[in-house]
Amino acid sequence: MAQGELTFGWFLPSSGDATGLGSANDRIPSSRAVFDEIVDAVDNGGFKYMLIPVNTTCWEATVLASYYVAKTRNVMPLIALRAGYMNPTFAARMFATLDQISNGRLCINLIAGLNDADAVADGVFDDKIVRYEKMDEEVEIMKRLWQSNEPIGFEGKHYRVNQVIEPKPFQKPHPPFFLGGGSPQAAEISAKHSTVHLFWGDKPTVIAEKVKEMRALAAKYGRENVINFGMRLQVICRDTEEEAWEEAHRLIKGAGKFNFVNMRTGASALEDIKKTSDANRRVWQLLDESGNDMKIHPHLWAGISTVRVGAGIAIVGDPRQVAATIQEFVDAGCTTFCLSGYPHAEAARIFSQKVMPFFQGRMAESLPAVA
Ligand SMILES: Cc1cc2nc3c(=O)[nH]c(=O)nc-3n(C[C@H](O)[C@H](O)[C@H](O)COP(=O)(O)O)c2cc1C
């Protein structure tokens, strides 16, 4: 019986997995078989939720989630929802349906999307400021639709909705919202709406400061004790520290620094993403400020950020060191950890067998309640 407040989640790489990041030959293309193995490791490995991302090359997140809630018993899909992409009444019905058929196993990760160019390529011409304004309205609309038996009469800057919908979600008052973003707008919307604010990797002292700032912001909405905090991190864990660092270096061997390109155009997306994503800018700042070893803390490594955008900070070490680094983030105020590693099924199994035991008796039965 779990008694604590900590939860662990894992990542479903729905645009494909990899055994390494240094060469195209290391890529494992997306397939049902690849995803099945990862989901099985996650569902049976003690993880409470599974983050399903969105971008142009990801298999569609809600469709994947519907398939996997039918095949699993434990894990909750955490579906990334890009602001401005979906009509909010349609989203409210779709998510309520999924929450019903899964007996309340849905959670939603609010994101603004990678950059403006990515949105424009999809035919969405809203800049980041507008995408965040829409996110705020979309969440408000969904929450109200899910709780009201009368037409909601919503009048916003971007949406006007006067509807009452069925089904209502299984979870009451509604499924939990996570939010991942690093800008002041992201912080404001998270303070107002989310159950969990997710950070990408940073130094534990910086996270402790951010948690304080976020709680102060949440206090404006009477939510300082309602909001929870989580880290989205990579994990490279081996039986010995030496093996873990060997694996870290093997993972990016052969990759040039910053050679990742826009999936569609082939052009380097780095400068554009740096301009428009605070969260990505911070990760690359950490990499720039690190030494030759790319360490930002004894067991936190920025090496993966040389080859990919987003969640590029990894915990590297033996099981005890990985657990101790997680504990530093717990001390900073985080209670949930959304993790990944390459290849994903194997890394999930290693984490659940070797690191989770350090947290025995401290893990929660479910995610924090929505309030
Ligand atoms: C924990 C976390 C998860 C994210 N997941 C996604 C994702 O699935 N797809 C995506 O396009 N962007 C994702 N993002 C990127 C955000 O959309 C990105 O931070 C965006 O640029 C928002 O801008 P901001 O950081 O300036 O607030 C994620 C960010 C964080 C922190």
The ligand as a Gaussian input file, in Angstrom:
#p B3LYP/6-31G(d) Opt

LIG

0 1
 C        7.446000      19.644000     -19.597000
 C        7.274000      20.189000     -20.974000
 C        6.650000      19.414000     -21.970000
 C        6.482000      19.888000     -23.273000
 N        5.880000      19.123000     -24.244000
 C        5.793000      19.600000     -25.506000
 C        5.203000      18.840000     -26.576000
 O        4.725000      17.720000     -26.395000
 N        5.170000      19.371000     -27.833000
 C        5.666000      20.624000     -28.095000
 O        5.605000      21.067000     -29.238000
 N        6.215000      21.357000     -27.115000
 C        6.289000      20.878000     -25.844000
 N        6.833000      21.644000     -24.864000
 C        7.433000      22.896000     -25.249000
 C        6.613000      24.047000     -24.918000
 O        5.526000      24.085000     -25.797000
 C        7.583000      25.195000     -25.085000
 O        8.167000      25.446000     -23.821000
 C        6.976000      26.345000     -25.747000
 O        7.964000      26.975000     -26.450000
 C        6.295000      27.270000     -24.793000
 O        6.980000      28.470000     -24.677000
 P        7.641000      29.028000     -23.352000
 O        8.594000      28.013000     -22.830000
 O        8.338000      30.260000     -23.847000
 O        6.524000      29.297000     -22.392000
 C        6.957000      21.171000     -23.570000
 C        7.593000      21.961000     -22.553000
 C        7.742000      21.496000     -21.281000
 C        8.420000      22.385000     -20.234000

